Amino acid sequence: MENIKIMGAGLSGLTAAINLTKAGYNVDVFEKRDDCGKRFQGDLEGLENWSSKMDILHEIKSMNIKINFNCSPFKKICLTDGKEILENTCDKPVFYLVKRGTNEDSLDQGLKKQALESGVNIHFNSKKNSENMDIISVGSAENKPTGSVKGIRFESESDDIAVSLLNKEASNRAYSYLLITNGYGCMCSVNLYLMGNAVNRYFKKTYEIMTELFDINIKNVKNIGGVGCCLLTPKYVKKGKIYTGEAAGFQDLLWGFGMRYAINSGYLAAKSIIENKNYKKLIKQRLSDRLKTSVSNRYIADRFKDRYSSFLLEWAKENKRWRDILYRGYNPSLYTRAIYPFAKLNLALKYKNFL
Ligand SMILES: Cc1cc2nc3c(=O)[nH]c(=O)nc-3n(C[C@H](O)[C@H](O)[C@H](O)COP(=O)(O)OP(=O)(O)OC[C@H]3O[C@@H](n4cnc5c(N)ncnc54)[C@H](O)[C@@H]3O)c2cc1C
């Protein structure tokens, strides 16, 4: 039986491990923390369901992963600039909210359970040298951070809600969000090219605006946050090791949605080993168009700064089918394809400390 060693028991590492074990490999996963999901603090994350025609839950199942974690579909979403509130109800879920962390119903614990059931050996508190590894899935630990998220999670008696706030005082170049589902909530500010205490004032403003606009009840508050990494030139394979998820730099550069990329890249890493196929080619076929579009989108967003948010709000006002707009925005057009080389070069020069 062939042995495979994976570094990092997160989304991409465990997806790779589950698929490899099911194909008959003997898989060891080395995780530096003492449990899966410890990188996170019980925050809610959106498993986006707009960048592909295929429903994300269907896509996940097609990659041999069961939906044994809690995930709440959201069809109704709100968009605001801090003054006007726009609402839209889509015909299909725009995203599914999942919990990240060590809660029993979290995505991380769901994957851990499936991995253990299929015979993966997970070694916790184990920080090994990457030299002996076949797959590197260490998330944001591998690269320089591109941005950071700061916020709170809480309990609430308020109704379920999903709000996205576009306001330059509440977020640096990205957005803020308020999410409540089944009595559990999360409010955060996402900031690009900004780390540490510098993001505190953005979250403070996020909190001010959200609590002024929405009559929500917040109790048992815990601080949450973290960093995210994107690379303009992903890593794929280096020194014979396959890189997956954020360690490879696979993340939506516009708004930081990385879970779909992580699960897909873990699956493709396993497929490349099982079927002896070229990993980079598999990624290019399935994910590269969307990754490149996110680079073009980020360039446009940075170029137009506050006007970009105003465009989006105007667009949202004029169009009733928000999920379709997101689908179009996240997939290549003639325009985003044409500007991609320039966008990549421009971002590489301007933000070389972050990308
Ligand atoms: C606060 C926050 C909010 C986010 N919100 C969203 C969202 O709403 N939607 C979305 O799609 N994405 C979101 N993301 C991004 C998403 O969480 C990541 O893209 C995704 O988790 C990446 O998966 P991964 O497999 O690459 O890494 P992870 O799932 O992070 O797993 C990496 C694992 O490697 C371990 N590790 C690190 N270093 C070592 C080492 N040296 N040795 C052994 N193990 C190691 C870590 O402990 C961790 O368990 C968010 C990120 C943050 C920080």
Ligand as a Chemical Component Dictionary entry (heavy atoms), coordinates in Angstrom:
data_LIG
# 
_chem_comp.id                   LIG 
_chem_comp.type                 NON-POLYMER 
_chem_comp.pdbx_formal_charge   0 
_chem_comp.three_letter_code    LIG 
# 
loop_
_chem_comp_atom.comp_id 
_chem_comp_atom.atom_id 
_chem_comp_atom.alt_atom_id 
_chem_comp_atom.type_symbol 
_chem_comp_atom.charge 
_chem_comp_atom.model_Cartn_x 
_chem_comp_atom.model_Cartn_y 
_chem_comp_atom.model_Cartn_z 
_chem_comp_atom.pdbx_ordinal 
LIG C1  C1  C 0 -12.028 35.061 9.660  1  
LIG C2  C2  C 0 -12.097 34.422 8.298  2  
LIG C3  C3  C 0 -13.307 34.419 7.606  3  
LIG C4  C4  C 0 -13.388 33.775 6.363  4  
LIG N1  N1  N 0 -14.601 33.779 5.722  5  
LIG C5  C5  C 0 -14.726 33.057 4.577  6  
LIG C6  C6  C 0 -16.003 32.933 3.957  7  
LIG O1  O1  O 0 -17.006 33.493 4.414  8  
LIG N2  N2  N 0 -16.097 32.161 2.832  9  
LIG C7  C7  C 0 -15.011 31.506 2.303  10 
LIG O2  O2  O 0 -15.157 30.795 1.286  11 
LIG N3  N3  N 0 -13.784 31.646 2.864  12 
LIG C8  C8  C 0 -13.624 32.374 3.983  13 
LIG N4  N4  N 0 -12.392 32.463 4.582  14 
LIG C9  C9  C 0 -11.266 31.758 3.949  15 
LIG C10 C10 C 0 -11.299 30.242 4.245  16 
LIG O3  O3  O 0 -11.483 30.018 5.616  17 
LIG C11 C11 C 0 -9.970  29.608 3.793  18 
LIG O4  O4  O 0 -9.750  29.940 2.451  19 
LIG C12 C12 C 0 -9.965  28.091 3.945  20 
LIG O5  O5  O 0 -10.169 27.681 5.250  21 
LIG C13 C13 C 0 -8.622  27.553 3.448  22 
LIG O6  O6  O 0 -8.584  26.156 3.586  23 
LIG P1  P1  P 0 -7.170  25.424 3.661  24 
LIG O7  O7  O 0 -7.411  23.983 3.541  25 
LIG O8  O8  O 0 -6.226  26.045 2.710  26 
LIG O9  O9  O 0 -6.625  25.797 5.118  27 
LIG P2  P2  P 0 -7.279  25.625 6.570  28 
LIG O10 O10 O 0 -8.668  25.103 6.490  29 
LIG O11 O11 O 0 -7.033  26.870 7.299  30 
LIG O12 O12 O 0 -6.373  24.485 7.212  31 
LIG C14 C14 C 0 -4.985  24.635 7.417  32 
LIG C15 C15 C 0 -4.586  23.715 8.556  33 
LIG O13 O13 O 0 -3.161  23.589 8.585  34 
LIG C16 C16 C 0 -2.725  23.656 9.937  35 
LIG N5  N5  N 0 -1.314  24.059 9.944  36 
LIG C17 C17 C 0 -0.777  25.294 9.742  37 
LIG N6  N6  N 0 0.583   25.237 9.776  38 
LIG C18 C18 C 0 0.905   23.934 10.001 39 
LIG C19 C19 C 0 2.142   23.233 10.138 40 
LIG N7  N7  N 0 3.329   23.862 10.035 41 
LIG N8  N8  N 0 2.112   21.905 10.371 42 
LIG C20 C20 C 0 0.933   21.231 10.472 43 
LIG N9  N9  N 0 -0.284  21.859 10.351 44 
LIG C21 C21 C 0 -0.288  23.179 10.110 45 
LIG C22 C22 C 0 -3.679  24.643 10.579 46 
LIG O14 O14 O 0 -3.686  24.510 11.988 47 
LIG C23 C23 C 0 -5.004  24.266 9.917  48 
LIG O15 O15 O 0 -5.666  23.261 10.642 49 
LIG C24 C24 C 0 -12.244 33.140 5.791  50 
LIG C25 C25 C 0 -11.030 33.187 6.477  51 
LIG C26 C26 C 0 -10.940 33.817 7.713  52 
LIG C27 C27 C 0 -9.616  33.860 8.432  53 
# 
loop_
_chem_comp_bond.comp_id 
_chem_comp_bond.atom_id_1 
_chem_comp_bond.atom_id_2 
_chem_comp_bond.value_order 
_chem_comp_bond.pdbx_ordinal 
LIG C1  C2  SING 1  
LIG C2  C3  SING 2  
LIG C2  C26 DOUB 3  
LIG C3  C4  DOUB 4  
LIG C4  N1  SING 5  
LIG C4  C24 SING 6  
LIG N1  C5  DOUB 7  
LIG C5  C6  SING 8  
LIG C5  C8  SING 9  
LIG C6  O1  DOUB 10 
LIG C6  N2  SING 11 
LIG N2  C7  SING 12 
LIG C7  O2  DOUB 13 
LIG C7  N3  SING 14 
LIG N3  C8  DOUB 15 
LIG C8  N4  SING 16 
LIG N4  C9  SING 17 
LIG N4  C24 SING 18 
LIG C9  C10 SING 19 
LIG C10 O3  SING 20 
LIG C10 C11 SING 21 
LIG C11 O4  SING 22 
LIG C11 C12 SING 23 
LIG C12 O5  SING 24 
LIG C12 C13 SING 25 
LIG C13 O6  SING 26 
LIG O6  P1  SING 27 
LIG P1  O7  DOUB 28 
LIG P1  O8  SING 29 
LIG P1  O9  SING 30 
LIG O9  P2  SING 31 
LIG P2  O10 DOUB 32 
LIG P2  O11 SING 33 
LIG P2  O12 SING 34 
LIG O12 C14 SING 35 
LIG C14 C15 SING 36 
LIG C15 O13 SING 37 
LIG C15 C23 SING 38 
LIG O13 C16 SING 39 
LIG C16 N5  SING 40 
LIG C16 C22 SING 41 
LIG N5  C17 SING 42 
LIG N5  C21 SING 43 
LIG C17 N6  DOUB 44 
LIG N6  C18 SING 45 
LIG C18 C19 SING 46 
LIG C18 C21 DOUB 47 
LIG C19 N7  SING 48 
LIG C19 N8  DOUB 49 
LIG N8  C20 SING 50 
LIG C20 N9  DOUB 51 
LIG N9  C21 SING 52 
LIG C22 O14 SING 53 
LIG C22 C23 SING 54 
LIG C23 O15 SING 55 
LIG C24 C25 DOUB 56 
LIG C25 C26 SING 57 
LIG C26 C27 SING 58 
# 
